[in-house]
Amino acid sequence: MIEIENIQEIGAGTAIVGLLIAFMLYNKINKIEIGNPIVADITQQIQNGAMAFLNAEYRYLAIFIAVV
């Protein structure tokens, strides 16, 4: 049975396992070579759009944090 005293260790262990899985998937995806130039161009456009979205999101988040 899970004791309430162990809940922090369970949470930390689960977080570490999740980070390890994310790191492994990140490395696996980055090793994929894109041979088709059209696919490479689409991939680059998606990455640029995602970064533009994140920059706008961080800007709004910074304003929110400054106000709060």
N, CA, C and O atoms as a Tinker XYZ file with bonds, in Angstrom:
   272  protein
     1  N      0.838000   -1.183000    0.000000    73     2
     2  CA     0.000000    0.000000    0.000000    64     1     3
     3  C      0.884000    1.246000    0.000000    63     2     4     5
     4  O      1.964000    1.248000    0.590000    81     3
     5  N      0.435000    2.271000   -0.642000    73     3     6
     6  CA     1.205000    3.514000   -0.720000    64     5     7
     7  C      0.986000    4.310000    0.561000    63     6     8     9
     8  O     -0.143000    4.633000    0.931000    81     7
     9  N      2.086000    4.613000    1.219000    73     7    10
    10  CA     2.034000    5.430000    2.421000    64     9    11
    11  C      2.145000    6.896000    2.021000    63    10    12    13
    12  O      2.787000    7.224000    1.023000    81    11
    13  N      1.528000    7.765000    2.791000    73    11    14
    14  CA     1.554000    9.192000    2.478000    64    13    15
    15  C      2.975000    9.753000    2.580000    63    14    16    17
    16  O      3.298000   10.752000    1.937000    81    15
    17  N      3.822000    9.109000    3.388000    73    15    18
    18  CA     5.201000    9.570000    3.527000    64    17    19
    19  C      6.013000    9.298000    2.260000    63    18    20    21
    20  O      7.011000    9.974000    2.011000    81    19
    21  N      5.600000    8.322000    1.462000    73    19    22
    22  CA     6.342000    7.942000    0.258000    64    21    23
    23  C      5.903000    8.699000   -0.990000    63    22    24    25
    24  O      6.470000    8.492000   -2.062000    81    23
    25  N      4.923000    9.555000   -0.874000    73    23    26
    26  CA     4.357000   10.192000   -2.059000    64    25    27
    27  C      5.373000   11.091000   -2.762000    63    26    28    29
    28  O      5.347000   11.196000   -3.988000    81    27
    29  N      6.264000   11.742000   -2.014000    73    27    30
    30  CA     7.275000   12.598000   -2.641000    64    29    31
    31  C      8.284000   11.770000   -3.427000    63    30    32    33
    32  O      8.684000   12.155000   -4.526000    81    31
    33  N      8.693000   10.643000   -2.870000    73    31    34
    34  CA     9.636000    9.781000   -3.580000    64    33    35
    35  C      9.007000    9.206000   -4.844000    63    34    36    37
    36  O      9.665000    9.102000   -5.879000    81    35
    37  N      7.747000    8.838000   -4.757000    73    35    38
    38  CA     7.051000    8.305000   -5.932000    64    37    39
    39  C      6.953000    9.381000   -7.006000    63    38    40    41
    40  O      7.189000    9.107000   -8.183000    81    39
    41  N      6.610000   10.588000   -6.613000    73    39    42
    42  CA     6.515000   11.693000   -7.567000    64    41    43
    43  C      7.853000   12.012000   -8.204000    63    42    44    45
    44  O      7.933000   12.217000   -9.416000    81    43
    45  N      8.912000   12.057000   -7.395000    73    43    46
    46  CA    10.243000   12.344000   -7.927000    64    45    47
    47  C     10.714000   11.231000   -8.855000    63    46    48    49
    48  O     11.287000   11.501000   -9.911000    81    47
    49  N     10.478000    9.993000   -8.470000    73    47    50
    50  CA    10.878000    8.865000   -9.317000    64    49    51
    51  C     10.137000    8.863000  -10.641000    63    50    52    53
    52  O     10.728000    8.612000  -11.692000    81    51
    53  N      8.854000    9.140000  -10.591000    73    51    54
    54  CA     8.059000    9.202000  -11.819000    64    53    55
    55  C      8.537000   10.335000  -12.714000    63    54    56    57
    56  O      8.606000   10.173000  -13.933000    81    55
    57  N      8.868000   11.478000  -12.128000    73    55    58
    58  CA     9.366000   12.612000  -12.908000    64    57    59
    59  C     10.690000   12.271000  -13.581000    63    58    60    61
    60  O     10.901000   12.619000  -14.743000    81    59
    61  N     11.575000   11.600000  -12.869000    73    59    62
    62  CA    12.875000   11.224000  -13.441000    64    61    63
    63  C     12.688000   10.239000  -14.590000    63    62    64    65
    64  O     13.331000   10.371000  -15.632000    81    63
    65  N     11.816000    9.259000  -14.407000    73    63    66
    66  CA    11.548000    8.295000  -15.484000    64    65    67
    67  C     10.971000    9.020000  -16.700000    63    66    68    69
    68  O     11.357000    8.731000  -17.833000    81    67
    69  N     10.061000    9.947000  -16.476000    73    67    70
    70  CA     9.475000   10.713000  -17.573000    64    69    71
    71  C     10.507000   11.536000  -18.315000    63    70    72    73
    72  O     10.482000   11.602000  -19.544000    81    71
    73  N     11.422000   12.172000  -17.577000    73    71    74
    74  CA    12.485000   12.956000  -18.216000    64    73    75
    75  C     13.432000   12.065000  -19.011000    63    74    76    77
    76  O     13.882000   12.450000  -20.091000    81    75
    77  N     13.736000   10.891000  -18.493000    73    75    78
    78  CA    14.593000    9.959000  -19.231000    64    77    79
    79  C     13.935000    9.509000  -20.532000    63    78    80    81
    80  O     14.591000    9.448000  -21.572000    81    79
    81  N     12.665000    9.200000  -20.479000    73    79    82
    82  CA    11.950000    8.797000  -21.694000    64    81    83
    83  C     11.916000    9.945000  -22.693000    63    82    84    85
    84  O     12.133000    9.731000  -23.886000    81    83
    85  N     11.647000   11.158000  -22.222000    73    83    86
    86  CA    11.618000   12.317000  -23.117000    64    85    87
    87  C     12.982000   12.542000  -23.755000    63    86    88    89
    88  O     13.061000   12.846000  -24.946000    81    87
    89  N     14.058000   12.396000  -22.982000    73    87    90
    90  CA    15.407000   12.570000  -23.517000    64    89    91
    91  C     15.719000   11.513000  -24.571000    63    90    92    93
    92  O     16.310000   11.822000  -25.606000    81    91
    93  N     15.327000   10.272000  -24.314000    73    91    94
    94  CA    15.569000    9.195000  -25.281000    64    93    95
    95  C     14.796000    9.439000  -26.576000    63    94    96    97
    96  O     15.340000    9.242000  -27.663000    81    95
    97  N     13.548000    9.861000  -26.476000    73    95    98
    98  CA    12.759000   10.142000  -27.676000    64    97    99
    99  C     13.321000   11.332000  -28.444000    63    98   100   101
   100  O     13.344000   11.326000  -29.675000    81    99
   101  N     13.773000   12.353000  -27.721000    73    99   102
   102  CA    14.380000   13.531000  -28.352000    64   101   103
   103  C     15.604000   13.127000  -29.166000    63   102   104   105
   104  O     15.764000   13.555000  -30.309000    81   103
   105  N     16.459000   12.309000  -28.579000    73   103   106
   106  CA    17.654000   11.849000  -29.293000    64   105   107
   107  C     17.293000   10.987000  -30.497000    63   106   108   109
   108  O     17.911000   11.109000  -31.555000    81   107
   109  N     16.308000   10.126000  -30.347000    73   107   110
   110  CA    15.894000    9.256000  -31.451000    64   109   111
   111  C     15.367000   10.079000  -32.625000    63   110   112   113
   112  O     15.688000    9.793000  -33.778000    81   111
   113  N     14.571000   11.087000  -32.339000    73   111   114
   114  CA    14.007000   11.927000  -33.398000    64   113   115
   115  C     15.086000   12.770000  -34.061000    63   114   116   117
   116  O     15.063000   12.947000  -35.279000    81   115
   117  N     16.029000   13.293000  -33.285000    73   115   118
   118  CA    17.083000   14.137000  -33.862000    64   117   119
   119  C     18.047000   13.354000  -34.744000    63   118   120   121
   120  O     18.726000   13.952000  -35.578000    81   119
   121  N     18.127000   12.045000  -34.586000    73   119   122
   122  CA    19.025000   11.231000  -35.406000    64   121   123
   123  C     18.437000   10.912000  -36.778000    63   122   124   125
   124  O     19.152000   10.417000  -37.649000    81   123
   125  N     17.159000   11.181000  -36.986000    73   123   126
   126  CA    16.513000   10.868000  -38.260000    64   125   127
   127  C     17.016000   11.835000  -39.329000    63   126   128   129
   128  O     16.954000   13.053000  -39.160000    81   127
   129  N     17.511000   11.278000  -40.425000    73   127   130
   130  CA    17.975000   12.083000  -41.554000    64   129   131
   131  C     16.814000   12.308000  -42.523000    63   130   132   133
   132  O     16.076000   11.379000  -42.852000    81   131
   133  N     16.667000   13.547000  -42.971000    73   131   134
   134  CA    15.623000   13.882000  -43.935000    64   133   135
   135  C     16.280000   13.987000  -45.304000    63   134   136   137
   136  O     17.067000   14.901000  -45.552000    81   135
   137  N     15.957000   13.052000  -46.189000    73   135   138
   138  CA    16.574000   13.008000  -47.502000    64   137   139
   139  C     15.839000   13.821000  -48.552000    63   138   140   141
   140  O     16.454000   14.295000  -49.507000    81   139
   141  N     14.551000   13.990000  -48.394000    73   139   142
   142  CA    13.737000   14.697000  -49.370000    64   141   143
   143  C     13.786000   16.202000  -49.088000    63   142   144   145
   144  O     13.423000   16.621000  -47.989000    81   143
   145  N     14.226000   17.029000  -50.049000    73   143   146
   146  CA    14.336000   18.471000  -49.797000    64   145   147
   147  C     12.985000   19.146000  -49.544000    63   146   148   149
   148  O     12.918000   20.131000  -48.809000    81   147
   149  N     11.927000   18.636000  -50.133000    73   147   150
   150  CA    10.606000   19.232000  -49.897000    64   149   151
   151  C     10.178000   18.988000  -48.451000    63   150   152   153
   152  O      9.657000   19.885000  -47.788000    81   151
   153  N     10.403000   17.774000  -47.976000    73   151   154
   154  CA    10.067000   17.446000  -46.586000    64   153   155
   155  C     10.937000   18.259000  -45.633000    63   154   156   157
   156  O     10.455000   18.721000  -44.599000    81   155
   157  N     12.215000   18.437000  -45.971000    73   155   158
   158  CA    13.115000   19.233000  -45.135000    64   157   159
   159  C     12.633000   20.682000  -45.060000    63   158   160   161
   160  O     12.688000   21.299000  -43.996000    81   159
   161  N     12.162000   21.225000  -46.179000    73   159   162
   162  CA    11.656000   22.601000  -46.196000    64   161   163
   163  C     10.401000   22.730000  -45.339000    63   162   164   165
   164  O     10.260000   23.688000  -44.580000    81   163
   165  N      9.494000   21.769000  -45.460000    73   163   166
   166  CA     8.276000   21.800000  -44.647000    64   165   167
   167  C      8.627000   21.686000  -43.166000    63   166   168   169
   168  O      8.040000   22.371000  -42.329000    81   167
   169  N      9.576000   20.826000  -42.850000    73   167   170
   170  CA    10.019000   20.667000  -41.462000    64   169   171
   171  C     10.568000   21.973000  -40.919000    63   170   172   173
   172  O     10.261000   22.356000  -39.790000    81   171
   173  N     11.376000   22.657000  -41.709000    73   171   174
   174  CA    11.955000   23.937000  -41.288000    64   173   175
   175  C     10.863000   24.985000  -41.077000    63   174   176   177
   176  O     10.924000   25.755000  -40.119000    81   175
   177  N      9.880000   25.020000  -41.950000    73   175   178
   178  CA     8.784000   25.974000  -41.799000    64   177   179
   179  C      7.974000   25.694000  -40.535000    63   178   180   181
   180  O      7.559000   26.624000  -39.844000    81   179
   181  N      7.750000   24.427000  -40.235000    73   179   182
   182  CA     7.031000   24.064000  -39.008000    64   181   183
   183  C      7.834000   24.493000  -37.782000    63   182   184   185
   184  O      7.271000   25.031000  -36.828000    81   183
   185  N      9.140000   24.259000  -37.803000    73   183   186
   186  CA     9.988000   24.660000  -36.678000    64   185   187
   187  C      9.975000   26.171000  -36.493000    63   186   188   189
   188  O      9.904000   26.658000  -35.365000    81   187
   189  N     10.045000   26.916000  -37.594000    73   187   190
   190  CA    10.011000   28.376000  -37.502000    64   189   191
   191  C      8.681000   28.859000  -36.935000    63   190   192   193
   192  O      8.653000   29.766000  -36.102000    81   191
   193  N      7.581000   28.261000  -37.379000    73   191   194
   194  CA     6.270000   28.634000  -36.858000    64   193   195
   195  C      6.122000   28.305000  -35.383000    63   194   196   197
   196  O      5.547000   29.084000  -34.623000    81   195
   197  N      6.637000   27.158000  -34.980000    73   195   198
   198  CA     6.562000   26.767000  -33.569000    64   197   199
   199  C      7.365000   27.725000  -32.696000    63   198   200   201
   200  O      6.923000   28.096000  -31.609000    81   199
   201  N      8.535000   28.122000  -33.166000    73   199   202
   202  CA     9.355000   29.057000  -32.390000    64   201   203
   203  C      8.702000   30.435000  -32.319000    63   202   204   205
   204  O      8.769000   31.093000  -31.281000    81   203
   205  N      8.072000   30.880000  -33.404000    73   203   206
   206  CA     7.358000   32.158000  -33.385000    64   205   207
   207  C      6.216000   32.105000  -32.372000    63   206   208   209
   208  O      5.998000   33.057000  -31.622000    81   207
   209  N      5.495000   30.995000  -32.355000    73   207   210
   210  CA     4.412000   30.830000  -31.385000    64   209   211
   211  C      4.949000   30.865000  -29.957000    63   210   212   213
   212  O      4.388000   31.545000  -29.097000    81   211
   213  N      6.033000   30.134000  -29.704000    73   211   214
   214  CA     6.590000   30.101000  -28.349000    64   213   215
   215  C      7.090000   31.471000  -27.915000    63   214   216   217
   216  O      6.909000   31.854000  -26.759000    81   215
   217  N      7.715000   32.214000  -28.823000    73   215   218
   218  CA     8.181000   33.559000  -28.473000    64   217   219
   219  C      7.009000   34.462000  -28.103000    63   218   220   221
   220  O      7.093000   35.213000  -27.131000    81   219
   221  N      5.923000   34.400000  -28.860000    73   219   222
   222  CA     4.739000   35.193000  -28.527000    64   221   223
   223  C      4.153000   34.740000  -27.193000    63   222   224   225
   224  O      3.745000   35.566000  -26.377000    81   223
   225  N      4.113000   33.450000  -26.976000    73   223   226
   226  CA     3.572000   32.906000  -25.727000    64   225   227
   227  C      4.415000   33.357000  -24.529000    63   226   228   229
   228  O      3.865000   33.748000  -23.499000    81   227
   229  N      5.729000   33.306000  -24.657000    73   227   230
   230  CA     6.611000   33.744000  -23.574000    64   229   231
   231  C      6.457000   35.236000  -23.313000    63   230   232   233
   232  O      6.535000   35.675000  -22.165000    81   231
   233  N      6.241000   36.019000  -24.367000    73   231   234
   234  CA     6.052000   37.456000  -24.201000    64   233   235
   235  C      4.799000   37.714000  -23.362000    63   234   236   237
   236  O      4.839000   38.501000  -22.417000    81   235
   237  N      3.692000   37.057000  -23.703000    73   235   238
   238  CA     2.460000   37.234000  -22.925000    64   237   239
   239  C      2.624000   36.713000  -21.502000    63   238   240   241
   240  O      2.096000   37.304000  -20.561000    81   239
   241  N      3.338000   35.632000  -21.342000    73   239   242
   242  CA     3.565000   35.081000  -20.009000    64   241   243
   243  C      4.403000   36.032000  -19.161000    63   242   244   245
   244  O      4.133000   36.205000  -17.973000    81   243
   245  N      5.415000   36.646000  -19.761000    73   243   246
   246  CA     6.257000   37.597000  -19.031000    64   245   247
   247  C      5.439000   38.806000  -18.589000    63   246   248   249
   248  O      5.602000   39.288000  -17.468000    81   247
   249  N      4.566000   39.297000  -19.457000    73   247   250
   250  CA     3.706000   40.428000  -19.087000    64   249   251
   251  C      2.780000   40.025000  -17.949000    63   250   252   253
   252  O      2.593000   40.790000  -17.003000    81   251
   253  N      2.203000   38.840000  -18.031000    73   251   254
   254  CA     1.311000   38.357000  -16.977000    64   253   255
   255  C      2.048000   38.245000  -15.646000    63   254   256   257
   256  O      1.525000   38.655000  -14.610000    81   255
   257  N      3.252000   37.694000  -15.673000    73   255   258
   258  CA     4.033000   37.538000  -14.441000    64   257   259
   259  C      4.404000   38.894000  -13.865000    63   258   260   261
   260  O      4.370000   39.083000  -12.649000    81   259
   261  N      4.760000   39.847000  -14.736000    73   259   262
   262  CA     5.124000   41.181000  -14.260000    64   261   263
   263  C      3.930000   41.871000  -13.602000    63   262   264   265
   264  O      4.096000   42.580000  -12.609000    81   263
   265  N      2.740000   41.673000  -14.144000    73   263   266
   266  CA     1.549000   42.306000  -13.581000    64   265   267
   267  C      1.157000   41.654000  -12.262000    63   266   268   269
   268  O      0.800000   42.339000  -11.304000    81   267
   269  N      1.226000   40.339000  -12.219000    73   267   270
   270  CA     0.825000   39.615000  -11.009000    64   269   271
   271  C      1.926000   39.744000   -9.988000    63   270   272
   272  O      1.809000   39.212000   -8.884000    81   271
